[in-house]
Structures are given as C-alpha cells and as structure tokens.
C-alpha cells in the first residue's frame, strides 16, 4: 500500500472519531417539502441533550372582559302585575295600528295577538305571560257590560278555550293583531263573529 493511501485512511478515521467525540451531528441533505413550490428546506439538527433546558415563559393571564350593564327600562317590569292606566294602555295599542302580523312577533316590526298584548303592557311596566291561555288567568275577571279601555278581551277561535286576545279601546271596540289581512286593526265586539266567540275579559291595570 502506498504512503498516499495510508495518509488518506488516517485522515478519514480521524474525522469520524471527531464526530463521535465532539458531539457534532451529521445533517442529511435538504429534501423538497410538499407544497413548498419546488424549493428545499434543510432539517435542523436535534438539540444537544446535554444543554441546559430553556425556561418557558409563564402563562399570560388575560383579564376577563365584563360587558357593561344594559340600559334599564324607564318602567320596571313586574310579571303579571301593574297599575297602568287603561287609557294609556289603549293609546299605546292604537299607536300600533297597521303594524304587520308576524307569528311569534313581539314588537312593532311584527306581532301576533299575544305578542301585541305583551308589547303594549310592557311599555307600561307590566310583563305579561307569552301564551294566550296564561294571559287569560292574569288580573281579575270583568263582565262584558263593564269593559273599559285597556281591558283584555278573549275569544275562542282556532281552538277550544282562550286562543285569541285583544285590547279594549272604548265603547264596544277593541284593537288586536289578527292573522287575516295581516295588520293590527280595530274591530267591534258586537260583530257577530267576535260576539259569538267571546269567552271573557280580564283587567290587569
């Protein structure tokens, strides 16, 4: 074996021994990353296990954001109780004439009969139940010949028992939100259709 080959072998052996003793790590050649646009990214060498651990940052405490309280009503709402003036109630009811009918609606953008009553009474600090049958149990019973503005009048229309409600405005007239013709309007209690279906009246105010 020639002297040149012996020198080359000794140098290679020395370099391999240096990698094992100094902790140097062989890094593979870069390879393409899928979706990387044809480029190449080198894989970093693993961390030296003998190196001291790197302290992690403590968790950051995010303060809880508490929303501001919603603006209160001018009139406190009392479930099923109140002393609102009947004329004030009927005036609010009349202000909604022409409002469109909307099944389940509870504001001037659209109401059904029970939502109409609930909205009107709520403007005067009285919270009414959502269902007509429950509204029929609120307040005190009033005879038909003693009705006043603001009283609730109940009818049996689509189902037995109280299934429709309106608000008296004076005389034999009441305002309500029927599904037919689709707007809040005034009717006469003496009309045959309503007279035949009238089942009672309640006074909440």
Protein Blocks (a to p, Z undefined) as FASTA:
>chain_A
ZZklmmmmmmmmmmmmmmmmnopacdddddddehklopacdddddddfkbccdddddddd
ddddddddddddfbdcdehiajddfklmmmmmmmmgoiacdehiabfkbccfklmmmmmm
mmnopacdfbfklmmmgcjdddfklccehiacdddfkbgcjfbdcddebhjbdcdddfeh
oiacdddfklmklmmmpgbdcdfZZ
